[in-house]
């Protein structure tokens, strides 16, 4: 879709979108269906808040969003909505 919009195709066009999607899925929790959706909304919300709060530094929205994601991964290693596992003995 980006290639159609910009009328140019490059090998790294979707790399940032893929990284953002994977980070959102990890933050939300890979074991549930609703977790990555919540992670995606959280990531988009952080990016939007950075642009609204500091319009001059809107070029750093990805940096701030990834910093928040790293902090959330440190706090919740299995994700916000973790997969529930039962332990068999």
N, C-alpha and C positions, 0 to 999 in steps of 0.2 A: 504494500500500500504506500509506503514511503517512496518507493521508486516511481510509482505512478504520479505522486504529488510533485516530487522534485524533478521528474523526467531524467533521472540519473540513477544508476545502480552502482553501489560500492559494496565491497566484501564485508565491511564492518557497520552496516547501516542499523542492524537490530541488536548490536551487542549491549548497549546501555539498557535498552528495554528488557533484554533477557536477564541481565544482572539485577535490575529492579524487580522483575517478576520473581526470580529465584529468592532474593532477599525477603520479599514480602511473604512468600510461601514458608520460608524457614521461620520468620518471626511469628507468623500465625500458627504454625504447627503443621507438620506434614501428615499427621495421622488423621486429620479431620477434613471435611469438605468446607466448612464455614471458616476455618482458621486462616487459610490463605486469602480469602475474601476480606476478612477483617484486617489482615496484614497489609493488603493492597490499599484499602481505604486509609489505614493509619499512615502508610508511606506518602500517599497523595495529600493527606491532611497536613503532615509535617512540611512537605514542600510548599504547599499553599500558604501556610502560616509564616514560613520564612520569607516568602516573597511579599506578603502583606505587611509584616512587621518591619522588614528591612529592605525597602525597594532598591536601594543603592547596591546592596550586595546580593541581588537576586541571581547572580551568576554562580553563587555558592550554595544554591538550594540543594543540589545533589550531595554536596559535602556534608551539610548539616543533617540532611535526612539519613545518610549512611552512618553518621556518628550516632544519631539516635537509635538506629537499627542495631548497631554494635553494642550500645548500652543495653538495649532490650534483650539481645541474645545473651549478654553476660548475666542479666537478671533471671531470664527464663530460658535455660538451655534447651528445653524440649519444645518451646514455643508457647504462645499465649494460651492456646487451647491444645493441650497435649493429648496424645493418644492414650486412652486408658488401657492398661495392660493388666492381665491377671497372671499371677505367678503360679506355675504348676510345680508341685513338689513330687 
